[in-house]
Amino acid sequence: MRGRYERRMWQYDSTLYAPVRFRSACHYDVFLPEPLAGFAPTLAAATVGVVSDAERRLQRLGAGSAAALGPLARLLLRTESIASSKIEGLQVGVRDLARGEARAGTGGKLNATTAEVLANIDAMELAIEASSSADAFGRDEIVAIHRQLMAAAPNAHIAGRIRTLQNWIGGNDHNPCGADLVPPPPEHVEPLLADLCEAMADETLPPLVQAALVHAQFETIHPFDDGNGRTGRALIHVVLRRRGLAEVFVPPISVVFARGRDRYIDGLTAYRNGEVDRWVESFATAAIQATELAAAYLDEVAQLAERWRDMLRAASDPRADAAAWAIIGLLPAQPVVTSAIAGAVTGRAKAPIHHALEQLADAGVLVPIAGGRRNRSWEAAGLLDLIADLEAGELPT
């Protein structure tokens, strides 16, 4: 077992309401995980083979140029963030989210769930940026990711705050007795986080094994009152980026976890029970599936972008330096675009941007969405249907 259980007594706090049946004192077992730094699991030969295969696939996926593949990379990052939110029950339709993202870019109002999912995208971007630029990745960076993640949540007051109370997973809302997991008490959280950060800095283990262990250990510590799952899944990509295994792309591993949520939870439970080999193999298998998904959809989106170029050539064939070509290049990252977004990303002036958007709409590349002249937005034809299939974990047909 990767830790031990310790029996505790829960006393009812009379200042807080609870139904009568939850007011009696009761016993519960907290889980105190073993330190992760210096841990080197013994893996079966078959598991080592799966890990090696997954790492080779990830390296091949990211073999292209970061500059050339930027919009496609953001599509995968966006998809990963959305799937990570979905695991926690935060679901927004593909079109609703894309349109909300465009509205947010022009200062429009968003509903609470859309705002929270968009905050998760921002948190994932922050995690990737921090992992690339920071000399060391530690507690402050983890807290910063959580702060960004929870900025738009209904309980935003907890953003960036390490918990000071006992939390639990499953059971009831009033006491931890009968919970599926009671993470370590708050006095253990800071030392365990320090140990986790030490393990993240150690490059002894293969990158994918390190990412699997860091994620499972973080979920076991559960250092925040809420948002632990999404923060912990961001740490997967911190490890992969810092170890050079996914320097360009974010493999949509949360898409695979979301589609097989029970297997994912079982894997985390297996880790705590000491079945580390089982968890690592499950994690590596999910990474392989995520890489297959990413590769298939990158190809599909690239083909769709080429069809858009053909449509534009057939309709008006603008000059090679026209803004319309530049806008096509940004669409994979911005499936719903406004003139403000197009201008900011391409660096073009308002007049050529407006002309380009009209050209693309006339060619059928962009579909106008209802809105006034000043806040009009356009949807990239065919792209959101592809993204919906990717977010569902379906290989393109």
Summary of the structure (lengths in Angstrom):
residues: 397
radius of gyration: 22.9
end to end distance: 43.0
largest distance: 76.7
contacts: 1302
relative contact order: 0.14
helix: 58%
strand: 7%
